[in-house]
Amino acid sequence: MFKLPVELLLGTRYIRAKRRNGFISFISMSSMIGIALGVMALITVMSIMNGFQHELRERILGMTAHMTVSDRPSYLGDWQATRELALAHPQVMGAAPNIQEQAMLSHRDRVQGVMVRGVLPEMETYVANIEQILTLGSWDRLIAGEFGVIIGRDLAINLGVAVGDQITLLAPQGAVTPVGVVPRVKRVTVTGVFNAGMYEYDSGVVYMHLDDASVLFRYRDGAVSGLQLKVADMFRVFQVRRDFASMSGENFFIRDWTQQHANFFKAIQLEKRMMFIVLALIIMVAAFNIVSTMVMVVTDKQKDIAVLRTLGATPASIQAIFIIQGLIIGIIGATLGLILGVLLSLNIDVIVPFIENLFGFEFFPADVYYISQVPSKLLWSDVWSVSLLAFGLTLIATLYPAWRASRIQPAEALRYE
């Protein structure tokens, strides 16, 4: 018949405290709860940071392409030939020209600065998801010569306009007059409204037809600001850049999404690392509470240890008993925290709105943060990393008390018995 090792039986037995050492049991329970809370908080925060990184990347790349090619910063001459060359690469899924210029929009007494993007509607859908986030109007209503514009939801609210209204666009490329440079003024019609879910885009980006933008901003000979590319694997943009440079044989100015938005993603990655370190300290404090617990257990069990030694137990067996006892506390706490952390991470989209409605406030106001909702993306690699961290800290915390227990001499422990 299979029998459990004596060390495992005794280590498990010592966790169930008797009445006289209930205080030790209370400290053990406190350590267990502390580890559980630390693991739960760390898994939840890591999932939220992963969610922010994923949402930010998806929303930014939903509005912009993965790469931008130009002859020099913000200028490209023969974009048709460059497009054919780019589409020859197997990783390039779409290519579209665009014009990007800053301008001012005014309606009645309201004025706001915007970024105007001149696009070809039939090509832009291959590199961006703007058509999918259009809430009012139609993408096909961007027709050359009609000077229609598609604006963000927050921009429409700030200016107080709706689909069909006319607004005034002021371009800095103006005419030189005796009184100075006069900005070009053009009445444009709102033909659609989009909602990207990011305040920066929803309040500051305007789309219009490429030909209209070329006329308004005085781009000559069919030139554009650049050619936008969408690749099959966004994480292979460096390889595509290198291949495109070798294919073209020219010194194109190429910027990819990792360069254009590097500050956002580096900031999130740094915050994720710092939050991991800070919350790992919670687990560390709870794990090292086990040290004090185990030291008191060793002191309380000196007579038992002495009896075991006289019956033939080796110092290694004594060490194993107390290491097992500490590990059981840590494993139970880590398992409980893992379960709670996973459940909380998977249901954060329900819990956060409930709290916001209950107390009447927003965690992330849309006019302050790029993302106004609390996203969550659970990665099992993070779950296992946190679990291994909790297990490792618990194991380290048991080593000294276990070593101290193995050094107890039976004769000294039983001297006054």
Helices and strands as residue ranges (DSSP letters): H 6-15, G 19-21, H 22-63, E 67-70, H 79-87, E 92-107, E 110-119, H 121-124, G 130-133, E 134-137, G 139-141, E 148-152, H 153-159, E 166-177, E 180-194, H 199-204, E 205-209, H 210-216, E 226-231, G 234-236, H 237-248, E 253-256, H 257-260, H 262-300, H 302-310, H 315-346, H 348-359, H 380-406, H 410-413
